[in-house]
Amino acid sequence: QVQLVESGGGLVQAGGSLRLSCAASGRTFSSYVMTWFRQAPGKEREFVAAIRWSDGNTYYADSVKGRFTISRDNAKNTVYLQMNSLKPEDTAVYYCAAGLRWTTTGQGMDYWGKGTLVTVSS
């Protein structure tokens, strides 16, 4: 059974940091692109960052560039999202997803996690 399990969310003050994890299991993800999305209350889902598992190439939304870093640990089959200089507008449920292509819309992703809540207080 394929699973993506996010963890690491929580409450943090503006300017603080959090590291999210996405533990992947149930199949080989070496050919996949792992993507973080987020959805704030009352808003549409938004692309955050992506990494291609095979070569580590990354892509970021302009809103998080320079503050967030996506990475992966092959041995642990885990993708991370290091979030620094957090802002209240970063408050959202963060989802990890896996697909065979780069996408900023989320369409065509094969697997999704259930999400982890990040709350940034001002």
C-alpha angles and dihedrals in degrees: 000000000000114000137178111191120188124202140162101071123135147119119311136165121248110277092030132115139238133179118214122201131203113196111200124200143157100057144022113281098185092115095045136098111226115211136188118213129176136202124198121202110284093004137103122262111273133205114240111170142330139201131193107228096213099058106007095244110162139201129191139195112246090240093064103029111127093016104059128052125194120203141158137220110211094194092055096036087229134134121206136203113200108198119195133173090024119200130201088250089064088070108121146107106279119214131194118213137178128211141152095246141043111264136163094191100057092235114141096019110148100205136026134188123222095249139241125241121239118190121186116193123206 
